[in-house]
Amino acid sequence: MPASTPSASRKLWDISPSVDENAAVFPGDTAYSQTLHFSLAPGCPVNVNSITLSPHTGAHADAPLHYANGESSAGELDLVPYLGPCRVIHCLDCGPLVLPEHVAHALDGLPPRVLLRTSRSASQAWDAFTAIAPETLALLASKSICLIGIDTPSVDPATSQDLPSHHQLLAHGLRVLENLVLDEVAEGDYELIALPLKLTRADASPVRAVLRELP
């Protein structure tokens, strides 16, 4: 029986965008800013910054509280969905919505987590991007997944007022990652690591999302 690949030699893919003043946010949401409070100098041994940002900045996990009052906050999320086997499915150039036919080719033996790559260069902008059709989420939920991720800012279109796909997440108990960068990731199976922070009352949390080659 061949030995498993040591963790240190398994390839990693960083699937998180950079977070700085150029990070896109939903129009009207809090933009990223950073302030230097202490500067390394004689009499001061450290640099110390404060940062201000929306919890939806960069790669992030929406908590159910984001779209339903009384539901779990980011700090109350079970961590299990954010760590484990996943499949990256390519839905390149599929248009404004990922439809069931765009994922049908990759559903055999599906692991519990699915990440959708919708474009050749991940969109971090809030003008036009690919979202996920509610019926696609229902199909994936029927395959017993626990998490869905996408390389765009939201699972719903930017103009949506009723957020049908977010409410499909709630109905099926799915967790979600948004704003991923999958530009260099081939379709296939990986290990996902994307843990949210323990933000007690927040409606979302930034994550440092990575994929790791399976043993």
N, C-alpha and C positions, 0 to 999 in steps of 0.2 A: 504494500500500500504506500503510495508516494506521500512524502511529508508535505504538510501545508506550507504555503509561502509565508515566511516570516513577515510580521506586520511592517517592520522597518523597510523592507524591500518592495512592498506593494505600492504601485503608483497612486498618487493623489491628483485630483483635479479640484482646483479652487473654483467654485461656481457662484461666488459672491461678487457683486460689483464693488468698486471703490466707493467709500463714503467720505464726502467732503462737501464744500460749498456748491459744487456742480451737481450734486445728487438731485435728481428730479423728485418732486413730491406732488401729490394731488393739489390742484389749484386751490389756494386758501389754507392749505395745511402748513405746519411749521417747517420752514426751511432750516437746513443745517447751518449752525454757526459755532464758532470756537473762540474762546477767550483765554489768553495767557494771564494767569494771576501771579505766579511766581516764576522768576527767570534765573537760570543758573548763572551765578556771578559771585564775586567775593561776598561772604556773609550769607549767601543763599545756596545750599547744596543741591537744589533740585529744580526742575521745570514742572509746573503744575498747571493744567488747563481745565477749564470747564467746557462742556459741550451742551448745546441745545439742539434737539432734533425730534421729529415725529417718530414714534415707534414703527411707522410704516416706511422708514427710510432704508434704502438698499434692500438686500435680501432679508425677508422677514416672515414671521409666522403670525397670521391673523388668529386671534383668539375668538371663540364664539361671542364673547362680549362685544366685539366690534359690530356685529350685525343683529344682536338680540339681547335686550336688557335682561339682567338676571342670570345670564349664562356665565361660563367660566372665563376668568381673566387669564392673561398670559402666565402669571405666576402659579395658577392652579392647573395648568396643562399637564397631563400625563406625558412623560418624556419618551415613552416607548415608540410612538409613531415616528419620531424624528431621528431614529437610530436603527439601521438595519438594512436588509436587502431591498433594492429598488430597481426599477426598470426605466431607462430613458427611452421614450418613444418619439421619433421624429414625425412631426406634422408640418413640414416646411411648406411655406407659401400656401397655407390652407384657406386664407381669407380671414374675414372678421371673427369667425367662430370655429373652434375645433369641434367638428361633428363626429358622431359615432363611426362613420366610415373612415375617418382619418386615423383612428386608433385600432381598427378591427384587425389589421395585419399583425399586431404585436401582443395579442391577448392570451396566447397559449402559455400555460405555466406561469401566470402572472404572479410576481412577488407582491407583498403587501403595500408597496409604495410605488407611485408612478410619477415621473417628471416628464413634462411635455416640452419639447423644443419646437417652437413655432416659426422661428426665423433664423436666417443665416448669421445675423448679428443682433444680439438681444436688444429689445426695445426697453429703455428705461424712461421713455417720455410719456406724457399724459395727453397727447393729441390723438393718436390713432395706434391701436395695437390689437393683437389677437386675444380674444377671451375664450371661455369654454362654454359650450352650449349645455344647458341643464340636463338634457337627455344623455349627453356624454358622461357627465358625472354619475347619473343614475346607472348607466351601463357599467362603469368602472366599479361603482359601489356593489353591484351585483356579483362582481368577481372577488369580493371580500377584501378590497384594499382598505387601508386605514389612513392614507395620506396621498394628496395630489399636489404637485408643484408645477409651476409654469415660468417661462422666461419673459414674462411681461408683468406690468404693474398690478394687474387684477384679473380675477377669474370672470368678472363681469365687465361689459363695455364701459368706457369712461362716462358715457351719457346716461347710464342706467340709473333709475330712481328707485326701483323695487328690488334690485339685486337678486334675481331668481337663482343664479348659480351659487351665490353665498348661502342662500336658504336651502339649496340642495345639500350643501356641505353639512348644515345643521341637521337636516332631516335624516341624513345617513351617518351622522357621527364622524365625518371625515375631517381630518386636519389639513391645513393648506400652507404651502410656501409660495410666495410671490417674489418677482424681481430677481429670479435666478439668472445666471449666465451660463448657457450650455453650448456656446459657440464651438468649443473644441472637443465636445463629448460625442463619441459615436453612439449610435443606437445600440442598446444592450443592457446587461445587468451589472450592477455595482453595489457597493455598500454606501448608504447615505449617512452622513453625520451632520446634523443641523439643529443643535439644541437651542431653544429659546431661553432668554434670561428669566430669572425668577422675579419678574416685575409684578408686585402684588396686586395692583389695581389697574394695570394697563390693558388696553384692548388689543395690543399686538406687541411683538418683540423683535428687534433685530436678531439675526442669526449669522454666524459664520458658517456657511454651507460648503461642505466638501463632499466629493465622491472618492471612494477608495476602491481600487481593484480588488475583486473577490479572491479569496485564497485559491 
